[in-house]
């Protein structure tokens, strides 16, 4: 699929000066990336972005950033038939054991799926948000390839230079 529109992230202020780095995900890993793989986790709504950035405990300081995006190809993981082609079901994406598997130096099925999609040439994946308080309508766009390449355009909305 092709995605064109705005995306959002609620960044830890540590990363606010590098809102396109994917460095935090590279260092620590995530549901859709093993450690060592830079990944940009974005949301299609501001509230989903805030929930994603504050999954544990009370709301922590965050820097809300918007991006203009024009991305393809994007794998649509909200379509169960697409997941089925990779031997997964929607419940597999929602499983919360990915952190435990990483602690055991193993990969979660969602991380293996991400590696397969990267190898197949996908720039990213559209998926439901699975954080507490998320609804069926909350969506994330997880990116493994981004920048200023023609098919993976993403730029920070910072018309006034506040992040520089």
N, C-alpha and C positions, 0 to 999 in steps of 0.2 A: 504494500500500500504506500501511498504518498501522503506525507503530513506537511501542511503549510499552515502556520498560525503562531500564536504566542504560546510560550511555555514558561513555567515558573519554578524557582527553587528558593527555599528558605535556608540560607547558608549559615553555618557556624561562622562567626565573625573572623575566625582565623583564616578562612578561605575567601573572604570577601574581596580581597584585592586580586584574586585569581579565580574568578567565577566560571572560567571555562577549563580549569585544569583537570578535574576528575581525580585529583591526587588523593583525597581522602578515601575514596572507594578503592583506589589502587593499593593504598597502604593497609587498609583494614578488611577489604573484601565486602561483599554485599549479597543480597538474595540472588542477584543476576550477574555477579562477577566474582570469580575467585581472586584472592589476594594476588597482586601483581598486574592486574588488568585495569588500566584507567577506564573509568566509566562515569558518565554524567547522568545522574538521576534527576529527572525533571518531572513536573506534574502539569496537567492540563488546566488546573484551577489553583488559585491562590490558597484556598483552605486546605486542599490536599497537600500542597507543598509544605505548609506550616505543620500539618499533622505528621508528615514524613520526617521532617527535621527534628521533631520533638516526640519521639516514640516512647521515651522512658522518662518517667517522673513529671515534674512541673515544667511549664514553658520556660525555656532557656533563651538568652539573647540570640537573635537571628537577624540576618540581613536578607531581606526579600529582594530577589532579582527577577526581572522578566527578560525573556529572550525572543527574538524573531527567528523563526525556523522555517526551513524549506528542505525537507529530508526525504530521501528514498534510497533504497527500499527499506520499509519498516515492516517487521513481522507483527501481525495482529494476533496477540495471544489472548484477546478477549473472545476469539472465535474458537470454540472447542474442537472443530474439525481441523483447524490448523495445528493445534496442540497434538491431536491424535496422530498426525503424520510423524511426530517425533516421539510417539509412545507415551505421551503424558495426557493428563486430564486437568481441568481447572483446579481441582483439589490439590494436585501436586504443586501448583504455583503458590497456593496459600499455606502450605506446610511450614511450620515455624521451626523445624529442626535444622535449618541451614547453618545457624550459628554453632550448634553442637557439632555438626559434621566438620565445620572448619576447625574447631578446637581439637578435634580428633585427627586433623590433617587429612580429611577426606573432602570430597566435593559433593555438594547437594545436587539433586536432579536439576534444579533451576540453574545452577552454575554450569552444569554439563550442557544443558539446552543452550545457554548463552554462547558457549564455545562453539557449538554446532552451528548456530545462527551466524556467528562471526565468520566461520569457515565458509558458509554458504553465501557470504557477501552482504548480509543485512547490516545496515548502519545502526539499527536499533530495534526496539520492541515496544509495542503498546501493550500495557497490562493493567489490570485492576490494581488499586491500592489495597494492601492488606493490613494496614495499621489500625489500631483501635480507633473507633469512631468513623472509619471510612464507610461510605455507602457503595452500593453496586455501581453508581455513576462516577465515582472517583477514579480517575485514570492517571497513570504515569507513563512517561515515554523515557525509556532507558536507552542511552546512547553509548555505543562502543566506538563509533566513528563519527567525528564531527569537526567542524572548522569552517574553512572558507572554500572547500572543494565544491564544485558545482552541484553535486547531488546531495551534499551533506552540509548545507549552509546553516549556520547558527551564529547569531551575534547578540551581544548583551545590549539591552536597551539602557543606554546611559548617555542621553543627549546632552546632559549638563556636566559630564566628566566627573561625577561624584566618586567613582571607584578608582580614579587614577591618582 
